């Protein structure tokens, strides 16, 4: 388990009282002194909605700045949810990678960092690292559960899905699976990021929190079907955790196969610069060795198209958007059946 102290030693501060009942809208402020501002702060929006006794649930959006369904859902909860309708506390953070959110970019334009590859953060690091450190060391110790709402961003179109973060803690894994299945997304997928532990969900699991992730379409736009899935799914999980009234669908996950991204073979990468021409649609079944598409150098008549192939059996889970690719870009992602329910 991650050893998280209950005292935060960084420079961040907030104008919300985490112990106060009712609704509060405010900011986490982190001192930030760029070229044009001597004593400024980066302000990360935060809302706290509390009523009575019950679990504390942290809901994060804007981990990447070009993913929109999560932030919209969180913003609606922050503004519209009646505190009297919950039992417990919601800590709502719709735009944690705030500079990237405002710029509509995956990574922060301030320090170039990917917010989801620097956890648990560094209170003495760059601004992106400091925000992650604040959440890790100030927010997570108060929490019982964490929802990290992602989409495919500007570079991928992904089947709407709820995500299980792997953990070696058998009991936590069981609770994570139950919460993810309560979300009741069309697909349930285990994503280990090829073992990379520098993510928000990996850090939440290391802190012992019930953890739910999502992937809600992408393509750099707002998908209406995915937005509705996200809205409904968040409320389903809050009902599952006992924070809100209501019962998630009784058959949630009952007949739904759990999928996984099974290591490097799940990803098809561009072998050269060009334009990717896919051969299959999202959700289609494919096989290892089968051609996945071609990369075409349409500006060079002497260059033959390069065919790329799937490395594993499964379904097309994610696909490149837009078509222009560079060497090493992810073109297709394949999800295959997950062979176990517990570690």
Secondary structure, DSSP 8 states (H G I E B T S, - for coil): -----SS--SS-EESS-TT-SEEEEEEEEEEE--TT-SSEEEEEEEEEEEESS--EEEEE--SSTT--HHHHHHHHHHHH--GGGBSEEEEEETTSSHHHHHHT-SS-TTT---GGGSTT--TTS-HHHHHHHHIIIIIGGG-SEEEEEE--TTTEEE--EEEE---S-HHHHHHHHHHHHHH--SEEEE--GGG---SHHHHHHHTT-EEEEEE---TTS--HHHHHHHHHHHHHHHHHTTSBSS---TTTTTS--EEE--GGGGEEE-SSSEEEEESS-TT-EE-TTSEEEEEE-TT-TT---EEEE-SSSEEEEEEESSSEE-TT-EEEEEEEE---S--
